[in-house]
């Protein structure tokens, strides 16, 4: 059986900060920003982080697949929410995967995404069941820095293993070199970058060709056979220069998504790979690289199975699902780059009881409700007594996952009195189409979009609370308008 990619998915936040707004604010201080002021970059909401974005990319990847067969979850990032709590474990919980699996975090280099993919493929070659690999990034940037312009937030996920793969793994090669173009020291929030010429001339143009040449020779692949070359860097024209050195056709150079997304750090090689697979044809050969203290180069060959893969949102779908954001002040505020008066309602201690958190993890992270074995009534949260007044069975509740169920809006409120990092706080009641109700916080509500009773809603895994005193994030599921389902006629609200 072939080893390779069985499925793929992606996720990009819907808000797109217009770079012109950053330049407008800081151009007086750093005139060089004006040259970077074109296009837009993805920005995560206040309740998103590397974990929540990885969960959404993984959900997209696993569309139509049996999650019980996954043997491991690997996650790569340089912006993990936790330094000492396994982030991949939270992802596995949110996906409601079995507990008998391996979870692993990969970090500390922009090459974590491509290296993590190589590790996942190596592990999958000796495993009977597939491995889920996700890469996600939300890096903080200093205001008025070039990184604020070029970085972006996002995630991608691939399911790797043996079988009817959509992209066969041909081979990989890694060059390791302690080349430091930028770094982020322990305890520091922001990257420290060296000058671009150093990165281009001594890094990209010397280290990357070595890895590319080696992987082509190792796999017996001719440069002319490479149909897509993914080089995840924001710098202009470097990918074309590398392609010319390697002998790739000009049209093989993949869009680096800088104009519409920004460069998503360790996740970007995987994001570009997923984006390439969306439009790939059987027989195409994709070479993806990752750079950071060396270079990884991996080659995949697309198979006929790509044409049978179930539709998914992936990267292109999320690029299209955008909302232009010109409120730079909001971006500064939700990312903690400016101190604002939040009011006394923000002073409530957010400490999470870890024992309570563990005992309720099935409800809070896995979104497990109940289904009455006597009458079939669904309810959330699960309780010992059936909520059906015509049943009332005791001890008859069976686990039932709610995260992927479709719902309709029953009621809603926009509250500016309660504290929210991004007011107003939207919340209300949703009715699941198969049964069951949930009083939920809402997220990703477009200020220009009017909420309406009966409109389609779906659930997304998000940050519920952040305990700043202790650095702990508590996650839960929130409701958001399901714009993919807006074409359907709104159902009448439940009585």
C-alpha positions, 0 to 999 in steps of 0.5 A: 500500500502507498504511504502519503496523504489520505485527506487534508483541510485548512482554516483561516480566520475570517477577519482580514486586517487591511495592511493600508490601515497599519501603514496609515497609523505608523507610516510617519514613524516607519516609512518603510511600511508603505512598501508593504501596505498592499493586500490584507492579512488574516487576524485571529479573533480574541477567542482564537489561538493555535489550538482552536485553529488547529481543531478547525483545520482538523475538523475540515480534514476529517470530513466524511472520515471515521475518526476512530481509526486515528492512531496519533495526533501531532501538532506543530507551532511556535505559538503554542498557548501552553509551554507545559501542557500538551497542546495536541492533547487538547486538539485530540479531546476537542475532536472527540478521538479515542484516548488510546492514541499518541499525542505530540507537540513539535515546536521551536523552529519555523521548520516545525511544520515541515519537519513535523510532517516528515515525522508523521509520515515516518511514524505512519509508515510503521503504523496500521492506522493513520496519523493526524498532523496539524500545524497552526500559528498565531504569532504576536508582532510589535506595532509598526514592525514589518512582521506586523505587515507580513505575518498572518494567522492560520492552520492546516491539517493532513491525515497521513497513512497507508492506503488509497492516498490522494498524494503519494509520499515520494521522499524527503531530505533535510539540511540542518544548519544553525542559521539564525535569521530571527529568534524569540528567546525564552520569556520574550513575546516577540521575534527579533529579526535580522536584516532581510539581505542576510536571510535571502543571500546566505539563507534562502539562496544557499541552504534551500537549493542544497535540500532541493537538489538532494531530494530530487537526486534521492527520489530520482525526480527530474526538475521538469517533473515538479508541477508545483513548488511551495516555498513559504516565505513572504519575501518577493521573488525569492521563490522564483529565484530558487525555482530558476536555480533548481530548473523548475518551470516559472508556472510551477511556483505556487502563490505564497498567499502573502497578498491574501493571508500573510505568512503563517510561520511554521504552519505555512508550508502545510497551508501551501501544500493543502492549497496546492492539493485543492487544485491538483490533478492526478500525476502532479508532483508537489515539492514543499519546503520548510525553512528554519535552522536548515531546510526540509524538502518533501515531494508528493505525487497526486493520485487518482484518489484526489478526484474522489475526496469529499468536498471540504472548505480547505484553504481556498474556501476560507480565503473566500470566506473573508471579512475586511477589517479596517479597525486597527485599534481593535487589532491592537486591543485584542492582541494586548498591544495597547492598555485599555480601561476594561472596567470593573466587570473585567476584574473577576478572577478567572481561576479554573478548578482543575479537578472540575475541569477534568471531570467535565472535559467530555462536556466542555471539550468534547461537546458530549451530550446525551441521548435517551436510550428509552425515547431517543430524545437528545439533550445537552448537557447530559443528565441522569434524567431524560428531559422529555416530559413524556419519558423521564427515564432515569439512568438511560442517557448514552453519550452523543456528540453535538459538535458537528450537529446543525442548529438554528438560532432561537434567540439572541442578545448583543450585550454591551454591559457585560465584559467582552474583549471585543464588545458587544458580547453576543449570546443566545439559545440555539436549537439543534435540528436533531433535538437538544438546545444550548445557551451559547456564546456567539463568535465571528458575528459580522457587525454588518450581518443581522442575526435572525431567529431561525438562521443556520448556526454551527459550533466552533471550538474557542477560548471561553475564558483566559486566566491572566493571573495564571496563564490558563485558557479554558475552552468551550464550544461557541455558536456562529452563523453558518454562512455555508448554509444560508441559502437554505430557507430559515426554519421556524424557531422552536416554540 
